[in-house]
Amino acid sequence: MEPIVFDTPGRLEVKVALPAGTLRVETGHAGRTELLFQKVKAPKDLDVRLDDLAGGGHRLSIGYKGAKFGFHDREIVLALRCPDGTDIEMSGGAADLTIVGTAGTVDFRTGSGDLAFDQATGSVRVKVGSGDVEGRRVGGVFTMHGASGDIRLEAVGGGLVVKTASGDLSVGAVDGDVTVTSVSGDVELGSVREGHAQIRSVSGDVSVGVAAGAEVLLDVRATSGDARSDLTMVEGPASEGRRLELTVVTVSGDIRIRRVAAREPV
């Protein structure tokens, strides 16, 4: 099937709903959006439309209208070329989403599927039953609720909210408040700077790096496991006026709090 090309100056929202399949998004195409059908058994079963948004811009909707969807139909693979800053929403029973370039906000909901992205200038919201998340930079808040799957992020600028039953969490640097609840899995935050950070884990090791230059209040409790910290219970006052309140509670697992180098905001 030939690609579908749209003129999309200004703001663009993309909303995709597929029972199963893969969407690859490539940003950087100013004022123009192109949808490519890489593997689609029955293109007529896809509903594609472009609507105007109130206040300017467009919404591109891609949905599945077929009567049934079997395992063999998982080979639906779509590619989308669109402008930088496009807001992307995708839902599905078993769907994967890959974003190359710079998106705006990202909203990904699936029963089983993986999310990979380069950069989102806004917030990223993820709700999955089973699936991994890997990304470079989130400008806003990163929120995830998942049953199982690993999370690997390089930097988050607006805060972190993660609730997971099983899976490891690794974030290189995070600004803003942090709330992490993990039943089983290791938690590693490479560098936090200020705000409120609460990490609660039933089973798994927790490692947190605290950037220099902040007054730090610690509440660290481990029922079973070793708890070690490079910091005193109250360290300060801070020359930059920053303050971090850090709470780490584990039932089974080691806790390591360490001092890391000062850094600029994400």
SULMONOR-V459403 format. One record per residue. N is the residue number from 1. OMEGA is omega as a letter, one per 20 degrees, with the letter a starting at -180 (NA if undefined). BURIAL is I if it has 24 or more other C-alpha atoms within 12 Angstrom, else O. D_LAST is the distance of its C-alpha to the last C-alpha in Angstrom with 1 decimal. Layout:
# SULMONOR-V459403
n=(N:N)
omega=(OMEGA:OMEGA)
burial=(BURIAL:BURIAL)
d_last=(D_LAST:D_LAST)
This chain:
# SULMONOR-V459403
n=(1:2:3:4:5:6:7:8:9:10:11:12:13:14:15:16:17:18:19:20:21:22:23:24:25:26:27:28:29:30:31:32:33:34:35:36:37:38:39:40:41:42:43:44:45:46:47:48:49:50:51:52:53:54:55:56:57:58:59:60:61:62:63:64:65:66:67:68:69:70:71:72:73:74:75:76:77:78:79:80:81:82:83:84:85:86:87:88:89:90:91:92:93:94:95:96:97:98:99:100:101:102:103:104:105:106:107:108:109:110:111:112:113:114:115:116:117:118:119:120:121:122:123:124:125:126:127:128:129:130:131:132:133:134:135:136:137:138:139:140:141:142:143:144:145:146:147:148:149:150:151:152:153:154:155:156:157:158:159:160:161:162:163:164:165:166:167:168:169:170:171:172:173:174:175:176:177:178:179:180:181:182:183:184:185:186:187:188:189:190:191:192:193:194:195:196:197:198:199:200:201:202:203:204:205:206:207:208:209:210:211:212:213:214:215:216:217:218:219:220:221:222:223:224:225:226:227:228:229:230:231:232:233:234:235:236:237:238:239:240:241:242:243:244:245:246:247:248:249:250:251:252:253:254:255:256:257:258:259:260:261:262:263:264:265:266)
omega=(a:r:r:a:r:r:a:r:r:a:r:r:r:r:a:r:a:r:r:r:a:r:r:a:r:a:r:a:a:r:a:r:a:r:a:r:a:r:r:a:a:a:a:r:r:r:a:r:r:a:r:r:r:a:r:a:a:r:r:a:r:a:a:a:a:a:a:a:a:a:a:a:r:a:r:r:a:r:a:r:a:a:r:r:r:r:a:r:r:r:r:r:r:a:r:r:r:a:r:a:a:r:r:r:r:r:a:a:a:r:r:a:a:r:r:a:r:a:r:a:r:a:r:r:a:r:a:r:r:r:a:r:r:a:r:a:r:a:a:a:r:a:r:r:a:r:r:r:r:r:r:a:r:a:r:a:a:r:a:r:a:r:a:r:a:r:a:r:r:r:a:a:a:r:a:a:a:r:a:r:a:r:a:r:r:r:r:r:a:a:r:a:a:r:a:r:r:a:a:a:r:a:a:r:r:r:a:r:a:a:a:r:a:r:a:r:a:r:a:a:r:r:r:a:a:r:a:a:r:a:r:a:r:a:a:j:a:r:a:r:r:a:r:r:a:r:r:a:r:r:r:a:r:r:r:r:a:r:r:a:r:a:r:r:r:NA)
burial=(O:O:O:O:O:I:I:I:O:I:I:I:I:I:I:I:I:I:I:I:I:I:I:I:I:I:I:O:I:O:O:I:I:I:I:I:I:O:O:I:O:O:I:O:O:I:O:I:O:I:O:O:O:O:O:O:O:I:I:I:I:I:I:I:O:O:O:O:O:O:O:O:I:I:I:I:I:I:I:I:I:I:I:I:I:I:I:I:I:I:I:I:I:I:I:I:I:I:I:I:I:I:I:I:I:I:I:I:I:I:I:I:I:I:I:I:I:I:I:I:I:I:I:I:I:I:I:I:I:I:I:I:I:I:I:I:I:I:I:I:I:I:I:I:I:I:I:I:I:I:I:I:I:I:I:I:I:I:I:I:I:I:I:I:I:I:I:I:I:I:I:I:I:I:I:I:I:I:I:I:I:I:I:I:I:I:I:I:I:I:I:I:I:I:I:I:I:I:I:I:I:I:I:I:I:I:I:I:I:I:I:I:I:I:I:I:I:I:I:I:I:I:O:O:O:O:I:I:I:O:I:O:O:O:I:O:O:O:O:O:O:I:I:I:I:I:I:I:I:I:I:I:I:I:I:I:I:I:I:I:O:O:O:O:O:I)
d_last=(42.5:41.4:37.8:37.3:35.7:34.5:33.6:30.4:29.3:26.8:24.9:25.5:25.4:26.6:28.3:29.8:32.1:33.8:35.8:34.6:33.2:30.3:28.3:26.4:24.3:23.6:21.9:22.5:26.0:26.1:28.7:30.2:30.0:32.0:32.9:34.5:36.7:36.4:38.3:40.0:43.4:44.3:42.3:44.6:43.0:39.6:39.2:37.0:36.8:34.9:35.0:34.1:31.5:32.5:30.8:30.5:29.1:30.2:29.9:31.0:32.5:33.5:35.7:38.4:41.9:44.0:46.5:45.3:42.7:43.7:42.0:43.2:41.2:37.8:37.9:36.6:33.8:32.3:30.1:28.5:27.4:25.7:23.6:19.8:18.2:21.1:20.9:22.3:24.3:26.3:28.8:31.5:33.5:32.5:29.9:27.2:24.4:22.7:20.4:20.1:17.9:15.8:16.9:16.5:16.9:18.4:21.1:22.9:26.0:28.5:31.0:30.3:27.8:24.7:21.5:19.6:17.0:14.9:12.4:12.7:11.5:13.0:13.7:15.4:18.5:20.7:24.1:26.2:29.2:28.6:25.9:22.9:19.4:17.3:14.2:11.5:8.6:9.0:7.9:10.1:11.9:13.2:16.8:19.5:23.1:25.0:28.2:27.4:24.9:22.0:18.3:16.0:12.4:10.0:6.6:6.7:5.0:8.6:10.5:12.8:16.6:18.7:22.5:24.2:27.7:27.4:24.7:22.0:18.4:15.8:12.0:10.3:7.3:7.0:6.5:9.8:13.2:14.3:17.8:19.2:22.9:24.4:28.1:28.1:25.4:23.1:19.6:17.1:13.7:12.5:10.3:10.2:9.9:12.0:14.0:16.5:16.3:19.5:20.4:24.0:25.7:29.4:29.5:26.9:25.0:21.8:19.5:16.6:14.8:14.2:12.2:14.8:15.3:15.7:19.0:19.4:22.0:22.9:25.1:25.7:28.7:30.1:33.5:34.1:32.1:30.7:28.1:26.7:24.3:23.5:23.0:25.7:26.1:24.9:23.0:22.5:22.8:19.4:19.6:16.4:17.7:15.1:16.6:16.0:18.8:18.9:21.8:22.7:26.1:27.8:31.4:31.6:29.1:27.7:24.8:22.9:20.5:19.4:17.8:15.1:14.0:11.9:8.5:6.5:3.8:0.0)
